[in-house]
Amino acid sequence: MAPPLHATRSQVAGYYGLRVFVALVCLFLVAPILTIIPLSFSSGTFLSYPMPGFSLRWYEEVLAPRPWMFALRNSLVVALGATVLATTLGTLAALGMARKNLRGLAVINGFLLSPMIVPLIITAVGLYFYFAQLGLTNSFLGLILAHTALCLPFVLVTVAATLEGFDGTLVRAAQSLGAPPLTVFRRVILPIISPGVASGALFAFAISFDEVVVAVFLAGPSQRTLPKQMFSGLRENIDPSILAMATLLVVLATCLMIVAGLLKRRSERLRGARN
């Protein structure tokens, strides 16, 4: 995108200077990631530049059944379970809070969004003592429930933003034609807010998959997740296998961001078509 034709020299200089500055800031933020990716292909046993050679041995190591694939399986189980619960509960909560005449709306909203505000270490300690009384520590159920509480606010915010442009007359029209509430939700509401629901599910999955603080408190040896495995590896012995797994996670995160961007664009197109 070029500057306007009538722009002065100072405006043109500011236009391109701002873009160069933004590019440098982005490069500064991405530089650590760009640094670790080549090291994951190192043939050496230590992290060093220049690399002694090129090798795929560390990718072969992370594909071994233990410990990396075991931790990856646990992370997928927990993340998928938390995503399903958080997406379901967050969508229902957003639909309920879309009713502006709901009593105590501000209190309910603050309560549901509190996991985004309270420091994560405090949440982890509170969940540990509470779940210990219920016997939910060192279990997949406890970890899934804890991650559900952490992910629900992100689903709620995303779906609520989609509902801001929702036309309530569509619901009333469907009800006037005799459609039951479940049919109205399935055939009218859900198709319109589906981009927001999908985006919220992606955020929930990414947050649960990447969470380590709560996992350190609640997960036992059988529930060791991938972030916890990486945290333990960094504390005990740093080798390029951690960087190989980190590179794979960067690729996964990039794919999720691309999908989220496509869903956001689709949601904007649908909103523009309705207007």
C-alpha positions in Angstrom: 0.0 0.0 0.0 1.6 3.3 -1.1 1.2 6.7 0.5 -1.4 9.2 -0.9 -0.4 10.9 -4.1 -0.9 14.4 -2.6 1.4 13.6 0.4 4.3 15.9 1.2 7.9 14.6 1.5 7.7 14.7 5.3 4.5 12.7 5.2 6.1 10.1 2.8 9.1 9.9 5.0 7.0 9.4 8.1 4.9 6.8 6.2 7.8 4.6 5.3 9.7 5.4 8.6 6.7 4.0 10.6 6.7 0.8 8.6 10.4 0.3 9.0 10.1 0.9 12.7 7.2 -1.6 13.0 9.2 -4.2 10.9 12.2 -3.8 13.2 10.0 -4.2 16.3 8.5 -7.4 14.8 11.9 -8.7 13.9 13.1 -8.0 17.5 10.2 -10.0 18.9 10.6 -12.9 16.5 14.4 -13.0 16.6 14.5 -15.5 19.6 12.3 -17.9 17.7 14.4 -17.5 14.5 17.5 -18.3 16.6 16.3 -21.5 18.2 15.0 -23.1 15.0 18.4 -23.6 13.3 19.8 -25.0 16.6 17.2 -27.8 16.5 19.0 -29.2 13.5 22.4 -29.2 15.2 24.4 -32.4 15.3 26.0 -31.5 18.6 24.8 -32.4 22.0 25.0 -28.8 23.4 23.5 -25.5 22.2 26.3 -23.7 20.5 26.9 -21.4 17.5 28.3 -22.1 15.0 26.7 -25.5 14.7 29.1 -28.4 14.4 26.9 -29.9 11.7 23.4 -30.6 10.4 21.4 -33.5 11.8 17.8 -34.7 12.3 18.7 -36.8 15.3 16.8 -34.5 17.7 13.6 -34.8 15.7 14.0 -38.6 15.8 14.4 -38.3 19.5 11.2 -36.3 20.1 9.3 -38.8 18.0 10.2 -41.6 20.3 7.4 -43.1 22.5 8.9 -41.6 25.7 9.2 -39.1 27.0 8.1 -36.7 24.3 5.3 -38.6 22.6 3.9 -39.6 25.9 3.8 -36.0 27.1 2.3 -34.9 23.7 -0.5 -37.5 24.1 -1.3 -36.2 27.5 -1.4 -32.6 26.3 -3.7 -33.5 23.5 -6.1 -35.4 25.8 -6.2 -32.5 28.3 -6.4 -29.7 25.6 -9.2 -31.4 23.7 -11.2 -32.1 26.8 -10.8 -28.6 28.1 -11.6 -27.2 24.7 -14.9 -29.1 24.4 -16.0 -28.1 27.9 -14.8 -24.5 27.7 -16.3 -23.9 24.3 -19.7 -25.4 25.3 -19.9 -23.5 28.6 -18.4 -20.3 27.2 -20.9 -20.2 24.3 -23.9 -20.8 26.6 -22.6 -18.2 29.0 -22.2 -15.7 26.1 -25.7 -16.4 24.9 -27.1 -15.9 28.4 -25.2 -12.7 28.9 -26.3 -11.3 25.6 -29.7 -10.7 27.4 -29.1 -7.1 28.6 -31.9 -7.4 31.1 -30.1 -10.2 33.0 -29.9 -9.3 36.7 -26.4 -9.1 38.2 -24.8 -9.1 34.7 -21.7 -7.1 35.8 -21.1 -9.5 38.7 -21.5 -12.6 36.6 -19.3 -11.1 33.9 -16.6 -10.3 36.4 -16.8 -13.7 38.0 -16.4 -15.5 34.6 -13.6 -13.3 33.5 -11.7 -13.5 36.8 -9.3 -16.3 35.6 -7.9 -13.8 33.0 -7.3 -11.2 35.7 -6.0 -13.2 38.7 -2.3 -14.1 38.5 -1.9 -17.7 37.3 0.2 -18.8 40.2 -2.5 -17.8 42.7 -5.1 -19.7 40.6 -2.8 -22.7 40.5 -2.3 -22.7 44.3 -6.0 -22.3 45.0 -6.9 -25.1 42.6 -4.3 -27.4 44.2 -5.7 -27.0 47.7 -9.3 -27.2 46.6 -8.8 -30.2 44.3 -6.7 -32.0 46.9 -9.8 -32.1 49.2 -11.8 -33.6 46.3 -9.2 -36.1 45.3 -8.7 -34.5 41.8 -5.0 -33.9 42.0 -2.8 -36.3 39.9 -5.7 -37.0 37.6 -6.7 -36.1 34.1 -10.2 -35.0 35.2 -8.7 -32.4 37.6 -6.3 -31.1 35.0 -9.1 -30.8 32.4 -11.4 -29.0 34.8 -8.7 -26.6 35.8 -7.8 -25.8 32.2 -11.5 -25.4 31.4 -11.7 -22.7 34.0 -8.7 -20.9 32.5 -9.9 -21.2 28.9 -13.6 -20.3 29.4 -13.1 -16.5 29.6 -11.4 -16.5 26.2 -14.3 -18.3 24.6 -16.8 -16.1 26.4 -15.1 -12.9 25.1 -14.8 -14.2 21.5 -18.4 -15.4 21.2 -19.7 -12.3 23.0 -17.9 -10.1 20.4 -19.6 -12.1 17.6 -23.0 -11.7 19.3 -22.6 -7.9 19.2 -23.7 -7.8 15.6 -26.3 -10.5 15.9 -29.8 -9.7 14.7 -32.4 -10.8 17.3 -35.2 -10.5 14.8 -34.0 -13.7 13.2 -34.6 -15.6 16.5 -38.1 -14.0 16.9 -39.0 -14.9 13.3 -38.0 -18.5 13.8 -40.0 -18.6 17.1 -43.0 -17.1 15.4 -42.9 -19.9 12.9 -43.1 -22.5 15.6 -39.4 -23.6 15.9 -38.5 -25.0 19.3 -35.6 -23.4 21.2 -33.1 -26.2 20.3 -34.0 -25.9 16.6 -33.6 -22.1 16.8 -30.2 -22.5 18.3 -29.0 -25.2 15.9 -30.5 -23.8 12.7 -30.4 -20.0 13.3 -28.0 -18.9 16.0 -25.2 -21.4 15.7 -24.5 -21.0 12.0 -24.2 -17.2 12.4 -21.9 -17.3 15.5 -19.9 -20.3 14.3 -16.8 -18.3 13.3 -16.7 -16.9 16.8 -17.2 -20.3 18.4 -14.5 -21.8 16.3 -12.1 -18.9 17.1 -12.9 -19.3 20.8 -12.2 -23.1 20.6 -8.9 -22.4 18.9 -7.9 -20.0 21.6 -9.0 -22.5 24.3 -7.0 -25.3 22.7 -3.8 -23.2 22.4 -4.1 -21.9 26.0 -4.6 -25.4 27.4 -2.0 -27.0 25.3 0.6 -24.4 26.3 -0.2 -24.1 30.0 2.5 -25.2 32.5 1.9 -23.5 35.9 -1.3 -25.3 36.8 0.1 -28.6 35.3 3.1 -28.3 37.6 0.8 -28.2 40.6 -1.9 -30.7 39.6 -0.3 -33.2 37.1 1.3 -36.3 38.4 3.9 -38.5 36.6 1.1 -40.2 34.6 -0.4 -36.8 33.5 2.9 -35.1 32.6 2.0 -32.7 29.8 4.3 -31.4 27.0 5.0 -27.9 28.6 5.8 -29.6 31.9 8.1 -32.0 30.2 9.9 -29.1 28.5 10.0 -27.2 31.8 11.6 -30.1 33.5 14.1 -30.6 30.6 15.2 -26.9 30.8 15.7 -27.3 34.6 17.6 -30.6 34.5 19.4 -30.9 31.1 19.2 -28.6 28.1 19.7 -30.4 24.9 18.6 -29.7 21.3 15.6 -32.1 21.6 13.8 -29.4 23.5 14.4 -27.0 20.6 13.2 -29.6 18.1 9.9 -29.9 20.0 9.7 -26.1 20.4 10.1 -25.7 16.6 7.2 -28.1 16.0 5.1 -26.1 18.5 5.9 -22.9 16.7 4.7 -24.5 13.4 1.5 -25.6 15.2 0.9 -22.1 16.7 1.5 -20.5 13.3 -1.1 -22.8 11.7 -3.6 -22.0 14.5 -3.0 -18.3 14.0 -3.6 -18.6 10.2 -6.9 -20.5 10.8 -8.0 -18.0 13.4 -7.3 -15.2 11.0 -9.3 -16.9 8.3 -12.2 -17.4 10.7 -12.1 -13.8 11.7 -12.2 -12.7 8.1 -15.2 -15.0 7.4 -17.0 -13.6 10.5 -16.4 -10.0 9.2 -17.7 -10.9 5.7 -20.9 -12.5 7.3 -21.4 -9.4 9.4 -21.0 -7.1 6.4 -23.4 -9.2 4.4 -26.0 -8.9 7.2 -25.6 -5.2 7.3 
